[in-house]
Amino acid sequence: MALLSEEVELDEEFLALVGKAVVALAQERRPLSYDALCSRLCGLADSADDDELVINCWRARQLLKNSVRLIK
């Protein structure tokens, strides 16, 4: 089980986007993994019509990446 930094745990936008990614992976019956989450966040950014959503998706991906590094 992975632990997230306190900064990430309190970031509502991050949690919402990761939640969307998890739901999308579950609907596709894909296994949940770090790589799959990052890929899905990139997909959300690519399909976003709103520049702010694109930025938030990339930021969420970076926060996820940084949190995983903290755990290792």
HTML snippet that shows the backbone in 3Dmol.js (N, CA, C, O; Angstrom):
<script src="https://3Dmol.org/build/3Dmol-min.js"></script>
<div id="view" style="width:600px;height:400px;position:relative"></div>
<script>
const pdb = `
ATOM      1  N   MET A   1       0.845  -1.182   0.000  1.00  0.00           N
ATOM      2  CA  MET A   1       0.000   0.000   0.000  1.00  0.00           C
ATOM      3  C   MET A   1       0.885   1.239   0.000  1.00  0.00           C
ATOM      4  O   MET A   1       1.897   1.291   0.700  1.00  0.00           O
ATOM      5  N   ALA A   2       0.506   2.214  -0.772  1.00  0.00           N
ATOM      6  CA  ALA A   2       1.288   3.430  -0.896  1.00  0.00           C
ATOM      7  C   ALA A   2       0.718   4.522  -0.003  1.00  0.00           C
ATOM      8  O   ALA A   2      -0.495   4.632   0.178  1.00  0.00           O
ATOM      9  N   LEU A   3       1.599   5.307   0.537  1.00  0.00           N
ATOM     10  CA  LEU A   3       1.202   6.466   1.330  1.00  0.00           C
ATOM     11  C   LEU A   3       1.445   7.716   0.503  1.00  0.00           C
ATOM     12  O   LEU A   3       2.418   7.791  -0.248  1.00  0.00           O
ATOM     13  N   LEU A   4       0.577   8.680   0.637  1.00  0.00           N
ATOM     14  CA  LEU A   4       0.737   9.937  -0.068  1.00  0.00           C
ATOM     15  C   LEU A   4       1.212  11.001   0.903  1.00  0.00           C
ATOM     16  O   LEU A   4       0.954  10.927   2.104  1.00  0.00           O
ATOM     17  N   SER A   5       1.906  11.985   0.369  1.00  0.00           N
ATOM     18  CA  SER A   5       2.350  13.081   1.219  1.00  0.00           C
ATOM     19  C   SER A   5       1.130  13.845   1.727  1.00  0.00           C
ATOM     20  O   SER A   5       0.057  13.786   1.125  1.00  0.00           O
ATOM     21  N   GLU A   6       1.300  14.555   2.829  1.00  0.00           N
ATOM     22  CA  GLU A   6       0.190  15.310   3.416  1.00  0.00           C
ATOM     23  C   GLU A   6      -0.338  16.359   2.440  1.00  0.00           C
ATOM     24  O   GLU A   6      -1.542  16.605   2.376  1.00  0.00           O
ATOM     25  N   GLU A   7       0.569  16.973   1.682  1.00  0.00           N
ATOM     26  CA  GLU A   7       0.164  17.982   0.695  1.00  0.00           C
ATOM     27  C   GLU A   7      -0.822  17.384  -0.312  1.00  0.00           C
ATOM     28  O   GLU A   7      -1.817  18.018  -0.663  1.00  0.00           O
ATOM     29  N   VAL A   8      -0.546  16.184  -0.766  1.00  0.00           N
ATOM     30  CA  VAL A   8      -1.390  15.531  -1.758  1.00  0.00           C
ATOM     31  C   VAL A   8      -2.703  15.074  -1.140  1.00  0.00           C
ATOM     32  O   VAL A   8      -3.754  15.180  -1.772  1.00  0.00           O
ATOM     33  N   GLU A   9      -2.656  14.571   0.079  1.00  0.00           N
ATOM     34  CA  GLU A   9      -3.868  14.089   0.745  1.00  0.00           C
ATOM     35  C   GLU A   9      -4.907  15.192   0.910  1.00  0.00           C
ATOM     36  O   GLU A   9      -6.104  14.910   0.958  1.00  0.00           O
ATOM     37  N   LEU A  10      -4.467  16.434   0.998  1.00  0.00           N
ATOM     38  CA  LEU A  10      -5.371  17.561   1.220  1.00  0.00           C
ATOM     39  C   LEU A  10      -5.728  18.299  -0.073  1.00  0.00           C
ATOM     40  O   LEU A  10      -6.468  19.282  -0.035  1.00  0.00           O
ATOM     41  N   ASP A  11      -5.219  17.843  -1.203  1.00  0.00           N
ATOM     42  CA  ASP A  11      -5.435  18.508  -2.485  1.00  0.00           C
ATOM     43  C   ASP A  11      -6.689  17.935  -3.150  1.00  0.00           C
ATOM     44  O   ASP A  11      -6.650  16.852  -3.734  1.00  0.00           O
ATOM     45  N   GLU A  12      -7.794  18.665  -3.057  1.00  0.00           N
ATOM     46  CA  GLU A  12      -9.081  18.172  -3.557  1.00  0.00           C
ATOM     47  C   GLU A  12      -9.075  17.949  -5.065  1.00  0.00           C
ATOM     48  O   GLU A  12      -9.646  16.969  -5.543  1.00  0.00           O
ATOM     49  N   GLU A  13      -8.445  18.832  -5.816  1.00  0.00           N
ATOM     50  CA  GLU A  13      -8.399  18.685  -7.276  1.00  0.00           C
ATOM     51  C   GLU A  13      -7.632  17.422  -7.654  1.00  0.00           C
ATOM     52  O   GLU A  13      -8.056  16.671  -8.533  1.00  0.00           O
ATOM     53  N   PHE A  14      -6.507  17.192  -6.990  1.00  0.00           N
ATOM     54  CA  PHE A  14      -5.719  15.979  -7.232  1.00  0.00           C
ATOM     55  C   PHE A  14      -6.556  14.736  -6.954  1.00  0.00           C
ATOM     56  O   PHE A  14      -6.611  13.819  -7.773  1.00  0.00           O
ATOM     57  N   LEU A  15      -7.204  14.713  -5.799  1.00  0.00           N
ATOM     58  CA  LEU A  15      -8.004  13.544  -5.423  1.00  0.00           C
ATOM     59  C   LEU A  15      -9.159  13.320  -6.395  1.00  0.00           C
ATOM     60  O   LEU A  15      -9.484  12.177  -6.717  1.00  0.00           O
ATOM     61  N   ALA A  16      -9.777  14.396  -6.860  1.00  0.00           N
ATOM     62  CA  ALA A  16     -10.883  14.261  -7.812  1.00  0.00           C
ATOM     63  C   ALA A  16     -10.401  13.689  -9.143  1.00  0.00           C
ATOM     64  O   ALA A  16     -11.052  12.815  -9.715  1.00  0.00           O
ATOM     65  N   LEU A  17      -9.276  14.173  -9.632  1.00  0.00           N
ATOM     66  CA  LEU A  17      -8.760  13.689 -10.915  1.00  0.00           C
ATOM     67  C   LEU A  17      -8.279  12.248 -10.821  1.00  0.00           C
ATOM     68  O   LEU A  17      -8.525  11.449 -11.725  1.00  0.00           O
ATOM     69  N   VAL A  18      -7.595  11.913  -9.733  1.00  0.00           N
ATOM     70  CA  VAL A  18      -7.158  10.526  -9.555  1.00  0.00           C
ATOM     71  C   VAL A  18      -8.382   9.625  -9.408  1.00  0.00           C
ATOM     72  O   VAL A  18      -8.391   8.500  -9.907  1.00  0.00           O
ATOM     73  N   GLY A  19      -9.405  10.115  -8.730  1.00  0.00           N
ATOM     74  CA  GLY A  19     -10.648   9.350  -8.614  1.00  0.00           C
ATOM     75  C   GLY A  19     -11.270   9.075  -9.977  1.00  0.00           C
ATOM     76  O   GLY A  19     -11.725   7.961 -10.236  1.00  0.00           O
ATOM     77  N   LYS A  20     -11.293  10.081 -10.852  1.00  0.00           N
ATOM     78  CA  LYS A  20     -11.812   9.887 -12.212  1.00  0.00           C
ATOM     79  C   LYS A  20     -10.986   8.852 -12.960  1.00  0.00           C
ATOM     80  O   LYS A  20     -11.528   8.015 -13.681  1.00  0.00           O
ATOM     81  N   ALA A  21      -9.674   8.916 -12.782  1.00  0.00           N
ATOM     82  CA  ALA A  21      -8.793   7.958 -13.455  1.00  0.00           C
ATOM     83  C   ALA A  21      -9.044   6.542 -12.955  1.00  0.00           C
ATOM     84  O   ALA A  21      -9.072   5.602 -13.749  1.00  0.00           O
ATOM     85  N   VAL A  22      -9.224   6.382 -11.661  1.00  0.00           N
ATOM     86  CA  VAL A  22      -9.488   5.061 -11.079  1.00  0.00           C
ATOM     87  C   VAL A  22     -10.808   4.509 -11.609  1.00  0.00           C
ATOM     88  O   VAL A  22     -10.886   3.336 -11.974  1.00  0.00           O
ATOM     89  N   VAL A  23     -11.837   5.339 -11.655  1.00  0.00           N
ATOM     90  CA  VAL A  23     -13.142   4.897 -12.163  1.00  0.00           C
ATOM     91  C   VAL A  23     -13.027   4.489 -13.631  1.00  0.00           C
ATOM     92  O   VAL A  23     -13.574   3.462 -14.033  1.00  0.00           O
ATOM     93  N   ALA A  24     -12.326   5.282 -14.426  1.00  0.00           N
ATOM     94  CA  ALA A  24     -12.163   4.953 -15.849  1.00  0.00           C
ATOM     95  C   ALA A  24     -11.438   3.622 -16.022  1.00  0.00           C
ATOM     96  O   ALA A  24     -11.822   2.813 -16.867  1.00  0.00           O
ATOM     97  N   LEU A  25     -10.402   3.391 -15.233  1.00  0.00           N
ATOM     98  CA  LEU A  25      -9.677   2.118 -15.316  1.00  0.00           C
ATOM     99  C   LEU A  25     -10.578   0.954 -14.920  1.00  0.00           C
ATOM    100  O   LEU A  25     -10.538  -0.107 -15.542  1.00  0.00           O
ATOM    101  N   ALA A  26     -11.379   1.150 -13.898  1.00  0.00           N
ATOM    102  CA  ALA A  26     -12.293   0.089 -13.455  1.00  0.00           C
ATOM    103  C   ALA A  26     -13.330  -0.214 -14.537  1.00  0.00           C
ATOM    104  O   ALA A  26     -13.659  -1.375 -14.777  1.00  0.00           O
ATOM    105  N   GLN A  27     -13.839   0.824 -15.181  1.00  0.00           N
ATOM    106  CA  GLN A  27     -14.828   0.622 -16.242  1.00  0.00           C
ATOM    107  C   GLN A  27     -14.227  -0.131 -17.426  1.00  0.00           C
ATOM    108  O   GLN A  27     -14.920  -0.886 -18.108  1.00  0.00           O
ATOM    109  N   GLU A  28     -12.940   0.079 -17.663  1.00  0.00           N
ATOM    110  CA  GLU A  28     -12.248  -0.614 -18.753  1.00  0.00           C
ATOM    111  C   GLU A  28     -11.712  -1.974 -18.309  1.00  0.00           C
ATOM    112  O   GLU A  28     -11.124  -2.713 -19.099  1.00  0.00           O
ATOM    113  N   ARG A  29     -11.921  -2.286 -17.049  1.00  0.00           N
ATOM    114  CA  ARG A  29     -11.427  -3.537 -16.450  1.00  0.00           C
ATOM    115  C   ARG A  29      -9.913  -3.677 -16.592  1.00  0.00           C
ATOM    116  O   ARG A  29      -9.382  -4.766 -16.807  1.00  0.00           O
ATOM    117  N   ARG A  30      -9.243  -2.540 -16.464  1.00  0.00           N
ATOM    118  CA  ARG A  30      -7.776  -2.531 -16.494  1.00  0.00           C
ATOM    119  C   ARG A  30      -7.258  -2.574 -15.069  1.00  0.00           C
ATOM    120  O   ARG A  30      -7.886  -2.021 -14.166  1.00  0.00           O
ATOM    121  N   PRO A  31      -6.128  -3.220 -14.856  1.00  0.00           N
ATOM    122  CA  PRO A  31      -5.567  -3.263 -13.503  1.00  0.00           C
ATOM    123  C   PRO A  31      -5.134  -1.867 -13.046  1.00  0.00           C
ATOM    124  O   PRO A  31      -4.684  -1.040 -13.839  1.00  0.00           O
ATOM    125  N   LEU A  32      -5.282  -1.641 -11.770  1.00  0.00           N
ATOM    126  CA  LEU A  32      -4.897  -0.366 -11.181  1.00  0.00           C
ATOM    127  C   LEU A  32      -3.408  -0.399 -10.866  1.00  0.00           C
ATOM    128  O   LEU A  32      -2.947  -1.246 -10.101  1.00  0.00           O
ATOM    129  N   SER A  33      -2.670   0.513 -11.450  1.00  0.00           N
ATOM    130  CA  SER A  33      -1.232   0.605 -11.205  1.00  0.00           C
ATOM    131  C   SER A  33      -0.811   2.063 -11.364  1.00  0.00           C
ATOM    132  O   SER A  33      -1.561   2.893 -11.878  1.00  0.00           O
ATOM    133  N   TYR A  34       0.385   2.349 -10.918  1.00  0.00           N
ATOM    134  CA  TYR A  34       0.930   3.699 -11.062  1.00  0.00           C
ATOM    135  C   TYR A  34       0.972   4.103 -12.535  1.00  0.00           C
ATOM    136  O   TYR A  34       0.539   5.197 -12.896  1.00  0.00           O
ATOM    137  N   ASP A  35       1.495   3.215 -13.384  1.00  0.00           N
ATOM    138  CA  ASP A  35       1.601   3.520 -14.813  1.00  0.00           C
ATOM    139  C   ASP A  35       0.232   3.736 -15.448  1.00  0.00           C
ATOM    140  O   ASP A  35       0.059   4.632 -16.275  1.00  0.00           O
ATOM    141  N   ALA A  36      -0.735   2.915 -15.059  1.00  0.00           N
ATOM    142  CA  ALA A  36      -2.085   3.056 -15.610  1.00  0.00           C
ATOM    143  C   ALA A  36      -2.711   4.381 -15.177  1.00  0.00           C
ATOM    144  O   ALA A  36      -3.376   5.044 -15.974  1.00  0.00           O
ATOM    145  N   LEU A  37      -2.501   4.768 -13.920  1.00  0.00           N
ATOM    146  CA  LEU A  37      -3.033   6.055 -13.445  1.00  0.00           C
ATOM    147  C   LEU A  37      -2.399   7.222 -14.196  1.00  0.00           C
ATOM    148  O   LEU A  37      -3.096   8.147 -14.612  1.00  0.00           O
ATOM    149  N   CYS A  38      -1.087   7.179 -14.368  1.00  0.00           N
ATOM    150  CA  CYS A  38      -0.406   8.252 -15.099  1.00  0.00           C
ATOM    151  C   CYS A  38      -0.900   8.320 -16.540  1.00  0.00           C
ATOM    152  O   CYS A  38      -1.122   9.404 -17.079  1.00  0.00           O
ATOM    153  N   SER A  39      -1.068   7.166 -17.151  1.00  0.00           N
ATOM    154  CA  SER A  39      -1.563   7.111 -18.523  1.00  0.00           C
ATOM    155  C   SER A  39      -2.971   7.691 -18.618  1.00  0.00           C
ATOM    156  O   SER A  39      -3.269   8.448 -19.542  1.00  0.00           O
ATOM    157  N   ARG A  40      -3.825   7.344 -17.682  1.00  0.00           N
ATOM    158  CA  ARG A  40      -5.204   7.835 -17.693  1.00  0.00           C
ATOM    159  C   ARG A  40      -5.237   9.338 -17.457  1.00  0.00           C
ATOM    160  O   ARG A  40      -6.029  10.038 -18.088  1.00  0.00           O
ATOM    161  N   LEU A  41      -4.389   9.854 -16.557  1.00  0.00           N
ATOM    162  CA  LEU A  41      -4.329  11.305 -16.330  1.00  0.00           C
ATOM    163  C   LEU A  41      -3.866  12.029 -17.594  1.00  0.00           C
ATOM    164  O   LEU A  41      -4.358  13.115 -17.900  1.00  0.00           O
ATOM    165  N   CYS A  42      -2.926  11.435 -18.329  1.00  0.00           N
ATOM    166  CA  CYS A  42      -2.505  12.016 -19.610  1.00  0.00           C
ATOM    167  C   CYS A  42      -3.671  12.015 -20.593  1.00  0.00           C
ATOM    168  O   CYS A  42      -3.872  12.981 -21.329  1.00  0.00           O
ATOM    169  N   GLY A  43      -4.434  10.930 -20.599  1.00  0.00           N
ATOM    170  CA  GLY A  43      -5.605  10.846 -21.467  1.00  0.00           C
ATOM    171  C   GLY A  43      -6.650  11.886 -21.122  1.00  0.00           C
ATOM    172  O   GLY A  43      -7.250  12.492 -22.011  1.00  0.00           O
ATOM    173  N   LEU A  44      -6.872  12.096 -19.826  1.00  0.00           N
ATOM    174  CA  LEU A  44      -7.815  13.136 -19.401  1.00  0.00           C
ATOM    175  C   LEU A  44      -7.343  14.507 -19.869  1.00  0.00           C
ATOM    176  O   LEU A  44      -8.148  15.325 -20.314  1.00  0.00           O
ATOM    177  N   ALA A  45      -6.044  14.760 -19.770  1.00  0.00           N
ATOM    178  CA  ALA A  45      -5.495  16.046 -20.213  1.00  0.00           C
ATOM    179  C   ALA A  45      -5.653  16.207 -21.722  1.00  0.00           C
ATOM    180  O   ALA A  45      -6.018  17.281 -22.201  1.00  0.00           O
ATOM    181  N   ASP A  46      -5.379  15.141 -22.467  1.00  0.00           N
ATOM    182  CA  ASP A  46      -5.474  15.206 -23.928  1.00  0.00           C
ATOM    183  C   ASP A  46      -6.899  15.446 -24.413  1.00  0.00           C
ATOM    184  O   ASP A  46      -7.104  16.085 -25.445  1.00  0.00           O
ATOM    185  N   SER A  47      -7.880  14.938 -23.677  1.00  0.00           N
ATOM    186  CA  SER A  47      -9.269  15.077 -24.117  1.00  0.00           C
ATOM    187  C   SER A  47      -9.981  16.287 -23.505  1.00  0.00           C
ATOM    188  O   SER A  47     -11.154  16.526 -23.795  1.00  0.00           O
ATOM    189  N   ALA A  48      -9.288  17.041 -22.670  1.00  0.00           N
ATOM    190  CA  ALA A  48      -9.900  18.189 -21.992  1.00  0.00           C
ATOM    191  C   ALA A  48     -10.083  19.358 -22.957  1.00  0.00           C
ATOM    192  O   ALA A  48      -9.222  19.637 -23.792  1.00  0.00           O
ATOM    193  N   ASP A  49     -11.214  20.030 -22.824  1.00  0.00           N
ATOM    194  CA  ASP A  49     -11.489  21.221 -23.628  1.00  0.00           C
ATOM    195  C   ASP A  49     -11.040  22.492 -22.915  1.00  0.00           C
ATOM    196  O   ASP A  49     -10.863  23.535 -23.545  1.00  0.00           O
ATOM    197  N   ASP A  50     -10.861  22.403 -21.637  1.00  0.00           N
ATOM    198  CA  ASP A  50     -10.558  23.539 -20.774  1.00  0.00           C
ATOM    199  C   ASP A  50      -9.064  23.543 -20.436  1.00  0.00           C
ATOM    200  O   ASP A  50      -8.532  22.541 -19.958  1.00  0.00           O
ATOM    201  N   ASP A  51      -8.397  24.660 -20.683  1.00  0.00           N
ATOM    202  CA  ASP A  51      -6.962  24.755 -20.390  1.00  0.00           C
ATOM    203  C   ASP A  51      -6.662  24.493 -18.922  1.00  0.00           C
ATOM    204  O   ASP A  51      -5.645  23.884 -18.592  1.00  0.00           O
ATOM    205  N   GLU A  52      -7.540  24.949 -18.048  1.00  0.00           N
ATOM    206  CA  GLU A  52      -7.324  24.746 -16.615  1.00  0.00           C
ATOM    207  C   GLU A  52      -7.349  23.258 -16.266  1.00  0.00           C
ATOM    208  O   GLU A  52      -6.563  22.799 -15.437  1.00  0.00           O
ATOM    209  N   LEU A  53      -8.247  22.511 -16.894  1.00  0.00           N
ATOM    210  CA  LEU A  53      -8.308  21.069 -16.648  1.00  0.00           C
ATOM    211  C   LEU A  53      -7.049  20.380 -17.157  1.00  0.00           C
ATOM    212  O   LEU A  53      -6.544  19.461 -16.513  1.00  0.00           O
ATOM    213  N   VAL A  54      -6.543  20.811 -18.297  1.00  0.00           N
ATOM    214  CA  VAL A  54      -5.296  20.248 -18.825  1.00  0.00           C
ATOM    215  C   VAL A  54      -4.170  20.460 -17.821  1.00  0.00           C
ATOM    216  O   VAL A  54      -3.431  19.528 -17.504  1.00  0.00           O
ATOM    217  N   ILE A  55      -4.043  21.674 -17.326  1.00  0.00           N
ATOM    218  CA  ILE A  55      -2.997  21.995 -16.350  1.00  0.00           C
ATOM    219  C   ILE A  55      -3.184  21.177 -15.085  1.00  0.00           C
ATOM    220  O   ILE A  55      -2.214  20.650 -14.542  1.00  0.00           O
ATOM    221  N   ASN A  56      -4.422  21.062 -14.606  1.00  0.00           N
ATOM    222  CA  ASN A  56      -4.684  20.292 -13.387  1.00  0.00           C
ATOM    223  C   ASN A  56      -4.373  18.809 -13.568  1.00  0.00           C
ATOM    224  O   ASN A  56      -3.880  18.164 -12.642  1.00  0.00           O
ATOM    225  N   CYS A  57      -4.654  18.267 -14.743  1.00  0.00           N
ATOM    226  CA  CYS A  57      -4.330  16.857 -15.003  1.00  0.00           C
ATOM    227  C   CYS A  57      -2.825  16.633 -14.971  1.00  0.00           C
ATOM    228  O   CYS A  57      -2.349  15.675 -14.362  1.00  0.00           O
ATOM    229  N   TRP A  58      -2.087  17.503 -15.617  1.00  0.00           N
ATOM    230  CA  TRP A  58      -0.629  17.358 -15.622  1.00  0.00           C
ATOM    231  C   TRP A  58      -0.062  17.584 -14.220  1.00  0.00           C
ATOM    232  O   TRP A  58       0.891  16.918 -13.815  1.00  0.00           O
ATOM    233  N   ARG A  59      -0.644  18.513 -13.493  1.00  0.00           N
ATOM    234  CA  ARG A  59      -0.200  18.748 -12.115  1.00  0.00           C
ATOM    235  C   ARG A  59      -0.491  17.525 -11.247  1.00  0.00           C
ATOM    236  O   ARG A  59       0.341  17.127 -10.432  1.00  0.00           O
ATOM    237  N   ALA A  60      -1.663  16.934 -11.420  1.00  0.00           N
ATOM    238  CA  ALA A  60      -2.016  15.733 -10.656  1.00  0.00           C
ATOM    239  C   ALA A  60      -1.057  14.597 -10.978  1.00  0.00           C
ATOM    240  O   ALA A  60      -0.643  13.856 -10.086  1.00  0.00           O
ATOM    241  N   ARG A  61      -0.706  14.463 -12.243  1.00  0.00           N
ATOM    242  CA  ARG A  61       0.247  13.419 -12.637  1.00  0.00           C
ATOM    243  C   ARG A  61       1.601  13.654 -11.965  1.00  0.00           C
ATOM    244  O   ARG A  61       2.233  12.715 -11.480  1.00  0.00           O
ATOM    245  N   GLN A  62       2.035  14.900 -11.943  1.00  0.00           N
ATOM    246  CA  GLN A  62       3.318  15.216 -11.309  1.00  0.00           C
ATOM    247  C   GLN A  62       3.264  14.975  -9.802  1.00  0.00           C
ATOM    248  O   GLN A  62       4.222  14.453  -9.232  1.00  0.00           O
ATOM    249  N   LEU A  63       2.170  15.342  -9.153  1.00  0.00           N
ATOM    250  CA  LEU A  63       2.025  15.085  -7.719  1.00  0.00           C
ATOM    251  C   LEU A  63       2.036  13.591  -7.425  1.00  0.00           C
ATOM    252  O   LEU A  63       2.642  13.148  -6.450  1.00  0.00           O
ATOM    253  N   LEU A  64       1.367  12.821  -8.270  1.00  0.00           N
ATOM    254  CA  LEU A  64       1.365  11.370  -8.104  1.00  0.00           C
ATOM    255  C   LEU A  64       2.782  10.823  -8.252  1.00  0.00           C
ATOM    256  O   LEU A  64       3.224   9.987  -7.464  1.00  0.00           O
ATOM    257  N   LYS A  65       3.473  11.297  -9.254  1.00  0.00           N
ATOM    258  CA  LYS A  65       4.852  10.862  -9.499  1.00  0.00           C
ATOM    259  C   LYS A  65       5.746  11.210  -8.308  1.00  0.00           C
ATOM    260  O   LYS A  65       6.539  10.379  -7.865  1.00  0.00           O
ATOM    261  N   ASN A  66       5.623  12.418  -7.795  1.00  0.00           N
ATOM    262  CA  ASN A  66       6.435  12.839  -6.650  1.00  0.00           C
ATOM    263  C   ASN A  66       6.095  12.043  -5.401  1.00  0.00           C
ATOM    264  O   ASN A  66       6.986  11.715  -4.619  1.00  0.00           O
ATOM    265  N   SER A  67       4.828  11.728  -5.202  1.00  0.00           N
ATOM    266  CA  SER A  67       4.412  10.959  -4.026  1.00  0.00           C
ATOM    267  C   SER A  67       4.971   9.550  -4.071  1.00  0.00           C
ATOM    268  O   SER A  67       5.387   9.007  -3.048  1.00  0.00           O
ATOM    269  N   VAL A  68       4.980   8.961  -5.252  1.00  0.00           N
ATOM    270  CA  VAL A  68       5.523   7.607  -5.384  1.00  0.00           C
ATOM    271  C   VAL A  68       7.012   7.617  -5.075  1.00  0.00           C
ATOM    272  O   VAL A  68       7.515   6.690  -4.441  1.00  0.00           O
ATOM    273  N   ARG A  69       7.710   8.629  -5.504  1.00  0.00           N
ATOM    274  CA  ARG A  69       9.145   8.731  -5.198  1.00  0.00           C
ATOM    275  C   ARG A  69       9.385   8.827  -3.695  1.00  0.00           C
ATOM    276  O   ARG A  69      10.353   8.267  -3.181  1.00  0.00           O
ATOM    277  N   LEU A  70       8.504   9.539  -2.989  1.00  0.00           N
ATOM    278  CA  LEU A  70       8.654   9.675  -1.536  1.00  0.00           C
ATOM    279  C   LEU A  70       8.531   8.322  -0.837  1.00  0.00           C
ATOM    280  O   LEU A  70       9.166   8.091   0.193  1.00  0.00           O
ATOM    281  N   ILE A  71       7.720   7.437  -1.393  1.00  0.00           N
ATOM    282  CA  ILE A  71       7.473   6.138  -0.773  1.00  0.00           C
ATOM    283  C   ILE A  71       8.658   5.211  -0.953  1.00  0.00           C
ATOM    284  O   ILE A  71       9.011   4.462  -0.042  1.00  0.00           O
ATOM    285  N   LYS A  72       9.275   5.258  -2.127  1.00  0.00           N
ATOM    286  CA  LYS A  72      10.391   4.362  -2.423  1.00  0.00           C
ATOM    287  C   LYS A  72      11.537   4.711  -1.549  1.00  0.00           C
ATOM    288  O   LYS A  72      12.590   4.079  -1.630  1.00  0.00           O
TER     289      LYS A  72
END
`;
const viewer = $3Dmol.createViewer("view");
viewer.addModel(pdb, "pdb");
viewer.setStyle({}, {cartoon: {color: "spectrum"}});
viewer.zoomTo();
viewer.render();
</script>
